Amino acid sequence: MGSGWCRAAVFAALCVPSGAGAQDVTLSAREGGLEISGTLQGYDGEFYRVDSVYGLLTVDAAGVICDGPACPDLTAPKARVRIVGLAGVGETLLPPLMRAFAEARGLSYDEDMQGGYSAVVSDPQSGKPLADIGFVGATPELARAELLAGRAEMVLAAATEPAMGSRVLALDAMVPIVAPDNPVPKISTRDLARVLAGEVANWSDIGGPDMPLVLHGLAPDEALQRALAARLGRDVAASVVHGDIAALGDAVQRDPWAVAMTVRAGVRDARALPLTDSCGFPLLPSALAVKAEDYPLSLPMYLLTPNRRLPLFVREFLTFLDTPQAQAVVAAAGWIDRQPERQPLTGDGLRLINAIQGAGEETTLADLKRLADAMNGADRLSLTFRFQDGSSQLDAHSRDNLEDLAQLIEVGVFRDQALVLAGFSDGSGAAAANLALSQSRAEGVLAGLAKAGVAEADLPKIIAFGEAMPMACDETGAGRRLNRRVEVWLKPVFKDTRPSGN
């Protein structure tokens, strides 16, 4: 198998022959001398996947001749695109994205929503089908089993899996909801955690009226409930369970003493209950806050992929997801897209209020003035860098942000603008040490951009503020993590256009 005509890899326990759809083929080297016989598992236009006596092999089609009843039409292979996972999400996001992907490539798209989502993508000239697409809702365990058994190409999930590839499809935020006539004005993260753990039976325990509190939720094996349980560290103690987020939102809006957690798209006619941290800092699920991970209950939606070669159609679709066209479709469908977003720093009064109210004894008036001067006239970009606990190493999301920022700089998106990396720390420890730490972390991001190929002349400047502008309360680990960050600021560069004198 060392010949150049065959590039093959054995994938253990990833695919099971599909019975009636699998047939015998023989792949022979074009120069002769070597051949492989087995059961054809798939062909994506570039590679055959064959279950042979050597195991499951991936073979370059350019170097072999296929013989047998299962040999595909090499001019237009038909891809099977089977997606499983988050029910209610897949039916909302996948149809418009697949349609946009097909239209961007000049292909015909025919959709069927009867009994679930399915679609066929065809060549507009010949009418020949190029891809059969289908989505089925499934629990995380079932979805994972389907992917690993080769019966699905992608999983739509709310969390990553260590042994799988992942790509963020869209963003959302988990929010508490109540009925429109519920009089409680807001809830703290600490009280919310107690509610979800089943420790609160009456609204009076968290500052509301003397009425019984009824916690609604989804089944424990649903992805949203799992995401909540992961943040909470225990299962959600819902006393009323619903089959999907639509039924959940409808039930809560009818019951004045109900409360539940859902995604933004699931609020429906209920009321989103404003969230604060334990110090009273407001935590708003705005698009920028979710993209920057300033909101602690941000919820990315992932497409998970197996460690095997996927059909060309699937690979091209995954690449399409990074385009502005795809992200516009995500936003139009009611989700938060992944496109970088910017807003004026001076328009964000809450951050300045937090800076003043949260200033420790070692934060001086001069520190706050320096912060306000730097913010004046600047915009904040949603790309934000945070770090692994107890480390100066970027977390996984921030590593992706680093690549995105480097690419944006390289293509000149920020031409005629000054880029600033603004470093911040939490408030634990001495102010001088925190200032130095925020400087060090900003320098680490700068070094990462240089390593990614950003030219020295295009690298951002660095400014460090230490603990001067907290995003959340330092009394909790989650709050301290939010405060340890490096933000990207943009300032206009005004060039002197006056003619030079003689």
Secondary structure, 3 states (H helix, E strand, C coil): CCCCCCCCCCCCCCCCCCHHHCCEEEEEECCCCCEEEEEEEEECCCEEEEEECCEEEEEEHHHEEEECCCCCCCCCCCEEEEEEECCCCHHHHHHHHHHHHHHHCCCEEEEECCCCEEEEEECCCCCCEEEEEEEEECCHHHHHHHHHCCCCCEEEECCCCCCCEEEEEEEEEEEEEECCCCCCCCEEHHHHHHHHCCCCCEHHHHCCCCCECEEEEECCCCHHHHHHHHHHCCCCCCCEEECCHHHHHHHHHHCCCEEEEEEHHHCCCCEECCEECCCCCEECCCHHHHHCCCCCCEEEEEEEECCCCCCHHHHHHHHHCCCHHHHHHHHHCCCECCCCCEEEHHHCHHHHHHHHHCCCCCCCHHHHHHHHHHHCCCEEEEEEECECCCCCCECHHHHHHHHHHHHHHHCCCCCCEEEEEEEECCCCCCHHHHHHHHHHHHHHHHHHHHHCCCCHHHCCEEEEEECCCCCCCCCCHHHHHHHCEEEEEEEECCCCCCCCCC
